[in-house]
């Protein structure tokens, strides 16, 4: 596949105009390779992922999180902020990021989360258009939902309860919001959609207190754990569209917090 064909494919799959204003998505590191034959897929393009791409003769790394977030004044091999960029460029490997556009798009991160928890009557939060809110098939206790989150996402969740209730068995959950990654800024948005709980990756301490005060429970399952679930779905979909490219999930990526 030509590089431009890959870029067009990704644009159809996760349009860059869906990305939030602060984001940096698309082709962030170019390559002069005429054909894209092997793509390594990861949540983050760490130096370990970059080395895996080199050793595996990959042409491009497809990641969720962008490696360039702020303006770069110099590219040095021994600085954390640029060592991955340096390594990729030196070895002719491209890097493409699909971040908040993949969060927002139909079939992206948050639709995958909604399907994992079998939510029904799903609505898209109408302001940022990223979070999904839906109903459980049957109401359950918050304590049971926390266990389900840990089992399904391989997580070790923390919970902030609505109205600071101490007993998770006393809180019944009917309506659930899901938002992979950092979800603290969406507390008011999902509460307005009558969510009983927000399942997300991480929230600030002050945001958890705010949510509790406003009657919204929070299940914090981990940034990595709430987003990595999309990668296998992404690979399967890309592979179904064009089998001339080999897409492989990285073998070296793990949660940063364990």
ABEGO torsion letter per residue (X at the ends): XBAAAAAAAAAAABBAAABBAABBBEBABBBABABBABBBBBABBBAAAAAAAAAAGBABBBBABBABABBBABBBAABAAAAAAAAAAAAGBBBBBBBAAAAABBGBAAAAAAAAAGBBGBBBBAAAGABBBBBBABBBBAAAAAAAAAAAAGBBBBBBBBGGBABAAABBBABBBBBBEBAAAAAAAAAAAGBABBBBABBBAAAAAAAAAAGBBBBBAEAAAAAAAAAAAAAAAAAAABAABBBBBBAABBBABX
